[in-house]
Amino acid sequence: ITQAVLSVLYDCLWEELQTWSSEMASGTALIYDEEMTNYKLLWVDPACSIETPERLTASHSALQSQGLAQRCVPATLTVYKAVILITGKEYLEAVKKTPGMTLEELKTFTLQYGDVYFHPNIYHCAKLAVGAVLQLVDSVMTGQVRNGMALVRPPGHHSQRSVANGFCVFNNVAIAVLYAKKNFNINRVLIVDWDIHHGQGIQYLFEEDPSVLYFSWHRYEHQKFWPNLSESDYDTVGTGKGAGFNINLPWNKVGMENADYLSVFFHVLLPIAYEFSPDLVMVSAGFDSAVGDPEGHMCATPDVFAHLTHLLMPLAGGRLCVVLEVGVLSDIDAIKCIDMHLPNMSHSVLPSAVESIQNVRAAHQQYWGCLKHIVCPGVQSVSEPSTKRSRVGEGDEGVQETPDAKEAESWVGHYPEPPLRVAPPTRTAVVLPADLEDLVPQSCQRVTGTPLRPEQAALGLSQARAKGKSTAAQFNSVSHMNAPAYQRKIMLNLTMFLGLMVLFSIFFICLFLHFISNLVYGQCYGFPGCIELFVKVKDHGKIVIVAVSDLTGFKCQSSFLCIIREPISKAQDPAGFLLAVLSLIVPIAYEFCPGLVLAALGEGSGIGAAVLAHFTSLLQGLAQGQLLCLIQEGSETKTLQTTSASLLGEPAPYLGSLAPALPENSQAVERQRRRLQTHWRMLQTAGEE
């Protein structure tokens, strides 16, 4: 496992929660116990030699180096009735006997299973691992914390009801899911498995269960990579009532990069997850899918895992449990990124990844409303006879290193380090009339001074430019921030409520578009709601405008100036709006990689304050969180409250089950995706369209 990935991921979980209201669950649990390192391989077995105690101690050391280890909570032993929820009784009784076995007996016992080994202490450690995950679920579901991570060993996602497999003894995440459903009366659980190996154990256990949505991406290479199962391909979607609730995205080539991982989230996982609306999100976090791992041979950098985590956090009211699966130490000490910088997006989504996305969307189109109106050119795949539950023999083609794998390995260490970000002491500031200040949390910093009217701002800007004032001075003249230090001290977000304006004029937004373009390298602007827009932008390539509105008469002056021309035709369609956000706005924004995001939150859209909070939360992964929200005068107080709470890092409100997006809106989103994909690579979902 890469130390950098662990640091980035935990930092993402923790940073979101540092400034929450004391009335809400806050903080991030970290469950770890050194006792889980007290077993190792006692004989020679090349297939199992990579599963060592150092895999766990290195993970813990990475957190110690960032000052996070003091937050660890010792793990507790699980109880028999929890393990038996999903584990066969005969198998459990057999594993219980391993502490008293001799070396030869352990070898003989191990031979019953595939790619796993037993040790006199492994039963104790396996109980600790399950107990740690259940402890994490308890902490999250009872509101003691909002989210958390469990560093456990042995891992679990390959083990089945009566079968140890792939270093796994008990299926930690699967047991935790059944435990949560039984003890906390939850109806739907999402499991996201980003380990490089398919978690077939979880799939087999829930393939008939519509209350559990299982998503896995994994190295597959047309069934040549372990565990070499035809059931790991895209067309295994679940059975019976569980049809559509098992999503496999196979990587048929190695070398997948940040853009590939994010594109899968935007075009497959997140739209379906929002439609599924889980009560709890579990992540089987195997970091052998990161760059530098000798098993995975992928090229995704550590920072992308922070973004993947951030994109999952608005779901389930923020209830998120990350559980360590498999990951292997590798020599990538040069990777030093402990903040949520935008990942490197220098390459297009690879053709093989686009093919996999196309196939998965086609296979699940009949099951999910968000996919019903997409255009599927057809599927492309290679299937071979199943080798379910079989072990690959030595010299098998599935364990040969491919040319692509060698190329991916050579890529390690040849990408630029992201710049360090200095975090100012204040996270969120607000500018709003005095009579509205009580509506936002006290932890928001109030910016004093009377906001300017649009015409005053325009005059001030013109005079400032004529006099040759600095950019910083111009910024202060617009926002009426008297202290220049504000530009350095406001940490991530700024909610601007221009309450003294008679009309929230698009003219004022245009002033920001024209003016702020000189502040940073690039900006991304989102305009949800019914806001008409007509603006000419001279700074080609610096500004992207995304408007969910009718833009009749708008003339695009640059291929980098992207407009969604067709409206979301019906006002009250929150599912349609979210589909546009996930399928168009956020992918374009990630590819554009802005230095600042401006979101104008207008009234009259009918999508509701809760959905706007999800929109705001998703945008905070961009521009290192530098987000400027402009809220229209006369907006509902709920919009102001939920937006400011979202900027502070509070979880987006639980949406529950939304009505499917209106067909005309789904079709409009798909038309726009197809039209814009020639300019924006992150919108490509099929090989030939």
C-alpha positions as CSV (number, residue, x, y, z in Angstrom):
1,I,0.0,0.0,0.0
2,T,1.3,3.5,-0.7
3,Q,1.9,5.6,2.3
4,A,1.0,8.7,0.3
5,V,-2.5,7.3,-0.6
6,L,-3.3,6.6,3.1
7,S,-2.3,10.1,4.1
8,V,-4.3,11.7,1.4
9,L,-7.4,9.7,2.0
10,Y,-7.5,10.2,5.8
11,D,-6.6,13.9,5.4
12,C,-9.7,14.2,3.1
13,L,-12.0,12.5,5.6
14,W,-10.7,14.6,8.5
15,E,-10.5,18.0,6.9
16,E,-14.1,17.9,5.9
17,L,-15.1,17.7,9.6
18,Q,-12.9,20.0,11.5
19,T,-15.3,23.0,11.7
20,W,-18.6,21.3,12.2
21,S,-21.2,22.5,14.7
22,S,-20.9,20.8,18.1
23,E,-24.5,19.8,17.9
24,M,-23.7,17.4,15.0
25,A,-21.7,14.3,14.8
26,S,-18.2,15.3,14.0
27,G,-14.8,13.9,13.6
28,T,-13.3,10.9,11.8
29,A,-12.7,7.6,13.5
30,L,-9.5,5.7,12.8
31,I,-9.6,2.1,14.0
32,Y,-6.3,0.2,14.3
33,D,-4.7,-2.4,16.5
34,E,-1.1,-3.5,16.2
35,E,-2.1,-7.0,17.2
36,M,-3.3,-7.6,13.7
37,T,0.3,-7.7,12.6
38,N,1.0,-10.8,14.6
39,Y,0.9,-13.4,11.9
40,K,2.9,-14.1,8.8
41,L,3.7,-16.7,6.2
42,L,5.6,-19.6,7.8
43,W,6.6,-21.4,4.6
44,V,7.7,-20.6,1.0
45,D,4.7,-19.6,-1.2
46,P,5.5,-17.0,-3.9
47,A,1.8,-16.3,-4.4
48,C,1.4,-15.3,-0.7
49,S,4.7,-13.7,-0.1
50,I,3.4,-10.1,-0.6
51,E,1.0,-10.4,2.3
52,T,3.2,-9.3,5.2
53,P,2.7,-7.5,8.5
54,E,4.6,-4.5,7.1
55,R,1.6,-3.8,4.8
56,L,-0.3,-2.7,7.9
57,T,2.5,-1.2,10.0
58,A,3.6,1.0,7.0
59,S,0.0,2.2,6.7
60,H,0.0,3.2,10.3
61,S,3.4,4.8,10.0
62,A,2.2,7.0,7.2
63,L,-0.6,8.3,9.4
64,Q,1.9,8.8,12.2
65,S,4.1,10.9,10.0
66,Q,1.2,13.2,9.4
67,G,0.3,13.5,13.1
68,L,-2.9,11.5,12.6
69,A,-2.1,8.3,14.6
70,Q,-3.1,9.8,17.9
71,R,-6.7,9.7,16.7
72,C,-6.6,5.9,16.5
73,V,-9.1,3.9,18.5
74,P,-8.0,0.3,19.5
75,A,-9.9,-2.4,17.8
76,T,-12.2,-4.8,19.8
77,L,-12.6,-8.5,19.2
78,T,-15.8,-9.4,17.4
79,V,-18.3,-11.8,18.8
80,Y,-19.3,-15.2,17.3
81,K,-22.9,-14.1,16.5
82,A,-21.5,-11.3,14.2
83,V,-19.2,-13.6,12.2
84,I,-21.9,-16.2,11.8
85,L,-24.1,-13.7,10.1
86,I,-22.4,-14.5,6.8
87,T,-19.9,-17.2,7.6
88,G,-20.6,-20.9,7.3
89,K,-20.7,-22.7,10.6
90,E,-18.5,-25.6,9.6
91,Y,-15.9,-23.3,8.0
92,L,-15.9,-21.1,11.1
93,E,-15.4,-24.2,13.4
94,A,-12.5,-25.3,11.2
95,V,-10.8,-22.0,11.3
96,K,-11.2,-21.9,15.1
97,K,-9.0,-25.0,15.3
98,T,-6.0,-23.4,13.5
99,P,-4.4,-21.9,16.7
100,G,-3.6,-25.5,17.8
101,M,-2.4,-26.8,14.5
102,T,1.2,-27.8,13.7
103,L,3.1,-26.4,10.7
104,E,2.3,-29.4,8.6
105,E,-1.4,-29.3,9.6
106,L,-1.6,-25.6,8.7
107,K,-0.1,-26.3,5.3
108,T,-2.6,-29.1,4.7
109,F,-5.5,-26.9,5.8
110,T,-4.3,-24.1,3.6
111,L,-4.3,-26.3,0.5
112,Q,-8.1,-26.5,0.6
113,Y,-8.3,-22.8,-0.5
114,G,-6.7,-20.5,-3.0
115,D,-4.0,-17.9,-2.5
116,V,-4.2,-17.7,1.2
117,Y,-2.2,-19.0,4.2
118,F,-3.0,-19.8,7.8
119,H,-1.0,-19.1,11.0
120,P,-1.7,-20.0,14.6
121,N,-2.6,-16.4,15.3
122,I,-4.6,-15.6,12.2
123,Y,-8.0,-16.6,13.7
124,H,-7.4,-14.0,16.5
125,C,-6.4,-11.4,14.0
126,A,-9.3,-12.1,11.7
127,K,-11.7,-11.6,14.7
128,L,-9.9,-8.3,15.5
129,A,-10.4,-7.2,11.8
130,V,-14.1,-7.9,11.8
131,G,-14.4,-6.3,15.3
132,A,-12.6,-3.2,14.0
133,V,-15.0,-2.8,11.1
134,L,-18.1,-3.3,13.3
135,Q,-16.7,-0.8,15.8
136,L,-16.4,1.7,12.9
137,V,-20.0,1.0,11.8
138,D,-21.2,1.5,15.3
139,S,-19.4,4.8,15.7
140,V,-20.8,6.1,12.4
141,M,-24.4,4.9,12.7
142,T,-24.8,6.0,16.3
143,G,-23.6,9.5,15.4
144,Q,-20.4,9.5,17.5
145,V,-18.5,10.3,14.3
146,R,-19.5,11.2,10.8
147,N,-17.1,8.9,9.0
148,G,-14.0,6.8,9.5
149,M,-11.4,4.4,8.4
150,A,-10.4,0.9,9.7
151,L,-6.9,-0.3,9.1
152,V,-7.3,-4.1,9.3
153,R,-5.5,-7.3,8.5
154,P,-6.4,-9.9,7.2
155,P,-8.4,-8.3,4.4
156,G,-11.8,-9.7,3.5
157,H,-13.4,-9.0,0.1
158,H,-12.3,-12.3,-1.5
159,S,-13.5,-14.6,1.2
160,Q,-16.9,-16.4,0.8
161,R,-19.4,-18.0,3.1
162,S,-17.3,-21.2,3.5
163,V,-14.1,-20.4,1.6
164,A,-10.9,-18.5,2.5
165,N,-9.4,-16.9,-0.6
166,G,-7.0,-14.2,-1.7
167,F,-5.4,-13.6,1.8
168,C,-8.9,-13.2,3.2
169,V,-10.4,-15.3,6.1
170,F,-13.7,-13.6,7.0
171,N,-15.4,-11.0,4.8
172,N,-15.1,-8.0,6.9
173,V,-17.2,-5.6,4.8
174,A,-19.9,-8.1,4.1
175,I,-20.3,-8.9,7.8
176,A,-20.5,-5.2,8.6
177,V,-23.2,-4.6,6.0
178,L,-25.4,-7.3,7.5
179,Y,-24.6,-6.1,11.0
180,A,-25.6,-2.6,10.1
181,K,-28.9,-3.7,8.4
182,K,-29.8,-5.8,11.4
183,N,-28.9,-3.5,14.2
184,F,-29.6,0.0,12.7
185,N,-32.7,-0.8,10.5
186,I,-31.2,0.6,7.3
187,N,-32.6,-0.3,4.0
188,R,-29.9,0.3,1.4
189,V,-26.1,0.0,1.5
190,L,-23.6,1.0,-1.2
191,I,-20.3,-0.9,-1.3
192,V,-17.6,0.6,-3.5
193,D,-14.6,-1.7,-4.1
194,W,-11.6,0.0,-5.7
195,D,-9.1,-2.7,-5.0
196,I,-7.3,-3.9,-8.1
197,H,-8.6,-7.4,-7.7
198,H,-12.3,-8.2,-8.0
199,G,-14.0,-8.8,-4.6
200,Q,-15.8,-11.9,-5.8
201,G,-16.6,-12.8,-2.2
202,I,-18.8,-9.7,-1.7
203,Q,-20.4,-10.3,-5.1
204,Y,-21.4,-13.9,-4.4
205,L,-22.8,-13.0,-1.0
206,F,-25.1,-10.1,-2.3
207,E,-25.7,-11.0,-5.9
208,E,-29.4,-11.7,-5.2
209,D,-29.9,-8.8,-2.7
210,P,-31.5,-5.6,-4.0
211,S,-30.8,-3.8,-0.8
212,V,-27.0,-3.9,-1.4
213,L,-25.5,-2.1,-4.4
214,Y,-22.0,-3.5,-5.1
215,F,-19.6,-1.7,-7.4
216,S,-16.2,-3.0,-8.2
217,W,-13.5,-1.9,-10.7
218,H,-10.7,-4.4,-11.1
219,R,-7.9,-5.5,-13.4
220,Y,-9.4,-8.1,-15.6
221,E,-7.6,-8.2,-19.0
222,H,-10.4,-10.3,-20.5
223,Q,-10.2,-12.9,-17.7
224,K,-6.4,-13.3,-17.8
225,F,-5.8,-11.6,-14.4
226,W,-6.6,-13.2,-11.0
227,P,-9.1,-14.3,-9.9
228,N,-9.7,-15.2,-13.6
229,L,-13.5,-15.3,-13.3
230,S,-16.0,-14.8,-16.1
231,E,-18.3,-13.5,-13.3
232,S,-16.0,-10.5,-12.9
233,D,-16.9,-9.2,-16.3
234,Y,-19.4,-6.3,-17.0
235,D,-22.3,-8.6,-17.9
236,T,-22.6,-10.1,-14.4
237,V,-25.2,-7.8,-13.1
238,G,-26.8,-9.8,-10.3
239,T,-29.5,-12.4,-10.3
240,G,-33.2,-12.5,-9.4
241,K,-34.3,-9.5,-7.4
242,G,-30.7,-8.4,-7.3
243,A,-30.4,-7.9,-11.0
244,G,-28.9,-4.5,-11.7
245,F,-27.4,-4.2,-8.2
246,N,-24.0,-5.8,-9.1
247,I,-21.8,-3.5,-11.1
248,N,-18.5,-4.8,-12.4
249,L,-16.2,-2.5,-14.4
250,P,-13.3,-4.6,-15.7
251,W,-10.0,-2.9,-16.6
252,N,-8.8,-4.8,-19.7
253,K,-5.5,-3.0,-19.9
254,V,-3.1,-1.7,-17.2
255,G,-1.9,1.8,-17.0
256,M,-5.2,3.4,-16.1
257,E,-4.9,7.0,-14.9
258,N,-6.7,9.6,-12.9
259,A,-9.0,10.6,-15.7
260,D,-10.1,7.0,-16.2
261,Y,-11.0,6.5,-12.5
262,L,-12.9,9.8,-12.3
263,S,-14.7,9.2,-15.6
264,V,-16.1,5.9,-14.2
265,F,-17.3,7.7,-11.1
266,F,-19.0,10.4,-13.2
267,H,-20.6,8.3,-15.8
268,V,-21.4,5.0,-14.0
269,L,-21.1,5.0,-10.2
270,L,-22.4,8.3,-9.0
271,P,-25.5,8.6,-11.2
272,I,-26.6,5.1,-10.1
273,A,-25.6,5.7,-6.5
274,Y,-27.7,8.8,-6.3
275,E,-30.7,6.9,-7.8
276,F,-30.1,4.1,-5.3
277,S,-29.9,6.6,-2.4
278,P,-28.0,4.5,0.2
279,D,-28.3,4.8,3.9
280,L,-24.6,3.9,4.4
281,V,-21.6,3.8,2.2
282,M,-18.8,1.2,2.7
283,V,-15.6,1.4,0.8
284,S,-13.4,-1.7,0.3
285,A,-10.2,0.3,-0.1
286,G,-7.5,-1.6,-1.8
287,F,-4.7,0.7,-2.8
288,D,-3.0,-1.7,-5.1
289,S,-4.9,0.3,-7.7
290,A,-2.5,3.2,-7.2
291,V,0.6,4.0,-9.1
292,G,3.7,1.9,-8.2
293,D,2.0,-1.2,-6.9
294,P,3.6,-4.3,-8.3
295,E,0.3,-6.2,-8.6
296,G,-1.9,-3.4,-10.1
297,H,0.4,-1.7,-12.6
298,M,-1.9,1.3,-12.7
299,C,-0.9,4.9,-13.0
300,A,-3.5,6.7,-10.8
301,T,-1.7,9.1,-8.4
302,P,-2.5,9.2,-4.7
303,D,-4.4,12.5,-4.8
304,V,-7.1,11.0,-6.9
305,F,-8.2,8.8,-4.1
306,A,-9.0,11.8,-2.0
307,H,-11.2,13.1,-4.8
308,L,-13.0,9.7,-5.1
309,T,-13.6,9.8,-1.3
310,H,-14.9,13.4,-1.5
311,L,-17.3,12.5,-4.3
312,L,-18.8,9.8,-2.1
313,M,-19.2,11.9,1.0
314,P,-22.5,13.7,0.0
315,L,-24.2,10.3,-0.1
316,A,-26.0,8.7,2.9
317,G,-25.9,11.9,4.9
318,G,-22.1,11.6,5.0
319,R,-22.1,8.2,6.7
320,L,-19.0,6.7,5.1
321,C,-16.8,3.8,6.3
322,V,-13.5,3.1,4.6
323,V,-12.0,-0.4,5.2
324,L,-8.5,-1.4,4.2
325,E,-8.4,-4.4,1.8
326,V,-5.2,-5.3,0.0
327,G,-2.2,-3.1,-0.9
328,V,1.5,-3.7,-1.4
329,L,4.4,-1.7,-0.3
330,S,6.3,-0.1,-3.1
331,D,9.2,2.3,-3.5
332,I,7.4,5.6,-4.2
333,D,8.7,7.7,-1.3
334,A,9.0,10.6,-3.7
335,I,5.2,10.9,-3.8
336,K,4.4,13.7,-1.3
337,C,0.9,14.9,-1.5
338,I,-1.2,15.2,1.7
339,D,-3.8,17.6,0.4
340,M,-6.7,17.4,-2.0
341,H,-5.1,18.9,-5.0
342,L,-6.8,18.4,-8.4
343,P,-5.3,15.2,-9.8
344,N,-3.2,15.3,-13.0
345,M,-5.5,15.2,-16.0
346,S,-3.0,15.5,-18.7
347,H,-4.3,12.5,-20.7
348,S,-7.6,11.6,-22.3
349,V,-9.6,8.8,-20.9
350,L,-7.9,5.8,-22.4
351,P,-9.8,3.9,-25.2
352,S,-9.9,0.7,-23.1
353,A,-11.5,2.6,-20.2
354,V,-14.1,4.1,-22.5
355,E,-14.9,0.7,-23.9
356,S,-15.4,-0.6,-20.3
357,I,-17.6,2.3,-19.5
358,Q,-19.7,1.8,-22.6
359,N,-20.2,-1.9,-21.9
360,V,-21.2,-1.3,-18.2
361,R,-23.7,1.4,-19.1
362,A,-25.2,-0.8,-21.8
363,A,-25.5,-3.8,-19.5
364,H,-27.3,-1.8,-16.8
365,Q,-29.4,0.5,-19.0
366,Q,-32.5,-1.6,-18.4
367,Y,-32.2,-1.4,-14.6
368,W,-31.5,2.3,-13.9
369,G,-33.5,5.4,-14.9
370,C,-30.4,7.5,-15.2
371,L,-29.2,5.3,-18.0
372,K,-32.4,4.7,-19.9
373,H,-32.0,7.6,-22.3
374,I,-28.3,7.2,-23.1
375,V,-27.2,6.2,-26.6
376,C,-25.4,2.8,-26.5
377,P,-23.6,1.9,-29.7
378,G,-23.3,-1.7,-28.5
379,V,-20.9,-3.7,-26.4
380,Q,-17.5,-5.0,-27.0
381,S,-16.0,-7.8,-24.9
382,V,-14.1,-11.1,-24.8
383,S,-15.5,-13.8,-22.5
384,E,-14.0,-17.1,-21.7
385,P,-15.2,-20.1,-19.7
386,S,-15.5,-19.6,-16.0
387,T,-12.8,-20.5,-13.6
388,K,-14.9,-19.7,-10.6
389,R,-13.3,-20.3,-7.3
390,S,-10.3,-21.9,-9.0
391,R,-6.6,-21.1,-8.3
392,V,-4.3,-20.1,-11.1
393,G,-1.5,-22.5,-11.6
394,E,2.1,-21.4,-11.8
395,G,3.1,-20.3,-15.2
396,D,-0.5,-19.5,-16.1
397,E,-1.0,-16.7,-18.6
398,G,-2.8,-14.7,-16.0
399,V,0.3,-14.0,-14.0
400,Q,2.6,-13.1,-16.8
401,E,3.7,-9.5,-16.9
402,T,2.4,-7.8,-20.1
403,P,4.1,-5.1,-22.1
404,D,1.5,-2.7,-20.9
405,A,2.4,-3.6,-17.3
406,K,6.0,-2.9,-17.9
407,E,5.2,0.4,-19.4
408,A,3.0,1.3,-16.4
409,E,5.8,0.4,-14.0
410,S,8.3,2.6,-15.9
411,W,5.9,5.5,-15.4
412,V,6.3,5.6,-11.6
413,G,7.8,8.7,-10.3
414,H,7.6,10.6,-13.6
415,Y,4.8,13.0,-12.8
416,P,5.0,16.4,-11.2
417,E,4.6,16.9,-7.5
418,P,1.6,19.1,-6.7
419,P,2.4,22.5,-5.1
420,L,1.9,22.7,-1.3
421,R,-1.2,24.5,-0.2
422,V,-1.0,26.9,2.8
423,A,-4.3,26.5,4.7
424,P,-5.5,29.8,6.2
425,P,-7.1,29.7,9.6
426,T,-10.6,30.5,8.4
427,R,-12.5,28.1,6.3
428,T,-15.6,30.0,5.3
429,A,-16.6,33.7,5.2
430,V,-20.0,35.3,4.5
431,V,-21.0,38.7,3.3
432,L,-24.7,39.4,4.1
433,P,-27.0,41.9,5.7
434,A,-27.0,42.2,9.5
435,D,-30.6,40.9,9.8
436,L,-29.6,37.6,8.1
437,E,-26.3,36.9,10.0
438,D,-28.1,34.7,12.6
439,L,-29.1,32.3,9.8
440,V,-25.6,31.0,9.2
441,P,-23.5,29.0,11.6
442,Q,-21.3,31.0,14.0
443,S,-18.2,29.4,12.7
444,C,-18.6,31.4,9.5
445,Q,-16.5,34.5,9.6
446,R,-18.6,37.6,9.0
447,V,-17.0,40.1,6.6
448,T,-17.9,43.6,7.6
449,G,-18.7,46.4,5.1
450,T,-21.7,47.1,2.9
451,P,-21.8,45.1,-0.3
452,L,-21.9,47.3,-3.5
453,R,-24.7,47.6,-5.9
454,P,-23.9,46.4,-9.4
455,E,-23.6,49.9,-10.8
456,Q,-21.3,50.9,-8.0
457,A,-19.1,47.8,-8.5
458,A,-18.9,48.6,-12.3
459,L,-17.9,52.2,-11.6
460,G,-15.3,51.1,-9.1
461,L,-13.8,48.5,-11.4
462,S,-13.6,51.0,-14.2
463,Q,-11.9,53.6,-12.0
464,A,-9.5,51.0,-10.6
465,R,-8.5,49.9,-14.0
466,A,-8.1,53.4,-15.3
467,K,-5.8,54.2,-12.3
468,G,-3.8,51.1,-12.7
469,K,-4.7,49.6,-9.3
470,S,-3.4,46.2,-8.5
471,T,-5.5,43.1,-8.9
472,A,-5.8,42.7,-5.1
473,A,-7.0,46.3,-4.7
474,Q,-9.6,45.7,-7.5
475,F,-10.8,42.6,-5.7
476,N,-11.3,44.6,-2.5
477,S,-13.2,47.3,-4.3
478,V,-15.7,44.7,-5.6
479,S,-16.2,42.8,-2.4
480,H,-15.7,45.8,-0.2
481,M,-13.3,43.9,2.0
482,N,-11.4,46.7,3.7
483,A,-8.6,44.5,5.0
484,P,-6.2,43.2,2.3
485,A,-5.4,40.3,4.6
486,Y,-8.7,38.7,3.7
487,Q,-7.3,37.6,0.4
488,R,-4.9,35.4,2.4
489,K,-7.0,34.4,5.4
490,I,-10.2,33.1,3.9
491,M,-9.5,29.4,3.6
492,L,-11.6,27.5,1.2
493,N,-15.0,29.0,0.5
494,L,-16.8,32.4,0.4
495,T,-20.6,32.7,0.5
496,M,-21.5,36.1,-1.0
497,F,-25.1,37.1,-0.2
498,L,-25.5,40.5,-1.9
499,G,-28.6,41.5,0.0
500,L,-28.6,45.2,-0.6
501,M,-29.0,44.8,-4.4
502,V,-32.4,45.6,-5.8
503,L,-31.9,42.9,-8.4
504,F,-29.4,40.0,-8.5
505,S,-28.3,41.2,-12.0
506,I,-26.5,38.9,-14.4
507,F,-24.5,42.1,-15.1
508,F,-22.9,41.8,-11.7
509,I,-21.9,38.2,-12.4
510,C,-20.4,39.2,-15.7
511,L,-18.3,41.8,-13.9
512,F,-16.8,38.9,-11.9
513,L,-16.3,36.9,-15.0
514,H,-14.4,39.7,-16.6
515,F,-12.5,40.8,-13.5
516,I,-11.6,37.6,-11.6
517,S,-10.1,36.1,-14.8
518,N,-6.9,38.1,-14.0
519,L,-6.7,36.7,-10.4
520,V,-6.1,33.1,-11.2
521,Y,-5.2,30.8,-14.1
522,G,-8.7,29.5,-14.8
523,Q,-12.2,29.6,-13.5
524,C,-15.3,27.5,-13.7
525,Y,-18.7,29.0,-13.3
526,G,-21.9,27.0,-12.6
527,F,-25.3,28.6,-12.9
528,P,-28.0,26.3,-11.7
529,G,-31.6,27.5,-11.9
530,C,-33.4,29.8,-14.3
531,I,-30.8,32.5,-14.9
532,E,-30.6,34.0,-18.3
533,L,-27.1,34.7,-19.5
534,F,-25.6,36.8,-22.3
535,V,-22.0,37.6,-22.0
536,K,-19.0,38.0,-24.2
537,V,-15.7,36.6,-22.8
538,K,-12.4,37.8,-24.2
539,D,-10.1,35.7,-22.1
540,H,-10.1,32.6,-24.4
541,G,-9.3,29.4,-22.5
542,K,-9.4,31.0,-19.1
543,I,-13.1,30.9,-18.3
544,V,-15.7,28.1,-18.6
545,I,-19.3,28.9,-18.1
546,V,-21.8,26.1,-17.5
547,A,-25.4,27.2,-17.3
548,V,-28.5,25.1,-16.7
549,S,-30.8,27.6,-18.4
550,D,-32.1,28.8,-21.7
551,L,-29.3,30.5,-23.5
552,T,-31.0,31.7,-26.6
553,G,-28.7,34.1,-28.5
554,F,-25.5,33.1,-26.8
555,K,-22.6,32.8,-29.2
556,C,-19.7,30.6,-28.1
557,Q,-16.4,32.4,-28.8
558,S,-14.0,29.7,-27.9
559,S,-13.9,25.9,-27.7
560,F,-13.0,26.4,-24.1
561,L,-16.1,28.4,-23.4
562,C,-18.6,25.6,-22.8
563,I,-22.3,26.3,-22.6
564,I,-25.1,23.9,-22.0
565,R,-27.5,25.5,-24.4
566,E,-30.6,23.4,-23.8
567,P,-32.6,24.1,-20.7
568,I,-33.6,21.7,-18.0
569,S,-37.1,22.1,-19.3
570,K,-39.2,21.4,-16.3
571,A,-38.5,23.3,-13.1
572,Q,-39.2,20.6,-10.5
573,D,-36.9,17.9,-11.5
574,P,-34.1,17.5,-8.9
575,A,-33.0,14.1,-10.4
576,G,-32.6,15.7,-13.8
577,F,-30.6,18.5,-12.3
578,L,-28.3,16.0,-10.5
579,L,-27.9,14.1,-13.7
580,A,-26.7,17.2,-15.5
581,V,-24.3,18.0,-12.6
582,L,-22.8,14.5,-12.5
583,S,-22.7,13.8,-16.2
584,L,-21.8,17.2,-17.5
585,I,-20.9,20.0,-15.1
586,V,-18.5,18.1,-12.8
587,P,-16.6,16.2,-15.5
588,I,-16.1,19.4,-17.5
589,A,-14.9,21.2,-14.4
590,Y,-12.5,18.5,-13.4
591,E,-11.0,18.5,-16.9
592,F,-10.8,22.2,-16.9
593,C,-8.9,22.3,-13.6
594,P,-10.0,25.7,-12.4
595,G,-8.2,28.0,-9.9
596,L,-11.5,29.3,-8.7
597,V,-15.2,28.2,-8.9
598,L,-18.0,30.7,-9.0
599,A,-21.5,29.3,-8.4
600,A,-24.6,31.6,-8.8
601,L,-27.5,30.0,-7.0
602,G,-30.7,31.4,-8.4
603,E,-34.2,31.0,-7.3
604,G,-37.0,29.6,-9.4
605,S,-35.3,26.3,-10.3
606,G,-37.6,24.1,-8.2
607,I,-34.7,21.8,-7.3
608,G,-34.7,22.7,-3.6
609,A,-32.1,23.7,-1.1
610,A,-31.1,20.2,-0.3
611,V,-30.1,19.4,-3.9
612,L,-28.2,22.7,-4.1
613,A,-26.2,21.6,-1.0
614,H,-25.2,18.4,-2.9
615,F,-24.2,20.6,-5.9
616,T,-22.1,22.9,-3.6
617,S,-20.5,19.9,-1.9
618,L,-19.5,18.3,-5.2
619,L,-17.9,21.5,-6.4
620,Q,-15.6,21.8,-3.4
621,G,-13.3,19.1,-4.8
622,L,-12.3,21.7,-7.4
623,A,-9.8,24.6,-7.1
624,Q,-8.5,23.3,-3.8
625,G,-11.9,24.2,-2.4
626,Q,-11.8,27.9,-3.5
627,L,-15.5,28.3,-4.2
628,L,-17.4,31.6,-4.4
629,C,-21.2,31.2,-4.1
630,L,-23.4,34.1,-5.1
631,I,-27.0,33.8,-3.8
632,Q,-29.8,35.8,-5.3
633,E,-31.5,38.4,-3.1
634,G,-34.9,37.2,-2.0
635,S,-33.8,33.6,-1.9
636,E,-35.3,31.3,0.7
637,T,-33.5,31.3,4.0
638,K,-33.2,27.5,3.7
639,T,-31.0,28.0,0.6
640,L,-28.7,30.3,2.6
641,Q,-28.5,27.9,5.6
642,T,-27.8,24.8,3.6
643,T,-25.3,26.4,1.4
644,S,-23.3,27.9,4.3
645,A,-23.5,24.6,6.1
646,S,-22.2,22.8,3.0
647,L,-19.3,25.2,2.7
648,L,-18.4,24.5,6.3
649,G,-18.1,20.8,5.5
650,E,-21.4,19.5,7.0
651,P,-22.8,16.6,5.1
652,A,-25.3,17.3,2.4
653,P,-28.9,16.5,3.5
654,Y,-30.1,13.0,2.9
655,L,-32.3,13.1,-0.3
656,G,-34.0,9.8,0.0
657,S,-35.5,8.2,-3.1
658,L,-35.9,10.8,-5.9
659,A,-38.4,10.4,-8.7
660,P,-36.7,9.5,-11.9
661,A,-35.5,12.3,-14.1
662,L,-38.0,13.6,-16.6
663,P,-37.4,11.9,-20.0
664,E,-37.0,15.2,-21.8
665,N,-34.4,16.3,-19.3
666,S,-32.5,13.0,-19.5
667,Q,-32.5,13.3,-23.3
668,A,-31.3,16.9,-23.2
669,V,-28.4,15.9,-20.9
670,E,-27.4,13.1,-23.3
671,R,-27.6,15.3,-26.3
672,Q,-25.3,17.8,-24.7
673,R,-22.9,15.2,-23.6
674,R,-22.7,13.9,-27.2
675,R,-22.3,17.4,-28.6
676,L,-19.6,18.5,-26.2
677,Q,-17.5,15.4,-26.0
678,T,-15.4,16.5,-29.0
679,H,-14.1,19.3,-26.8
680,W,-14.2,17.6,-23.4
681,R,-12.5,14.3,-23.1
682,M,-14.1,13.5,-19.8
683,L,-17.5,13.3,-21.5
684,Q,-16.6,10.4,-23.7
685,T,-18.5,7.2,-22.8
686,A,-18.3,5.2,-26.0
687,G,-15.7,4.3,-28.5
688,E,-17.5,5.4,-31.7
689,E,-20.5,7.7,-31.5
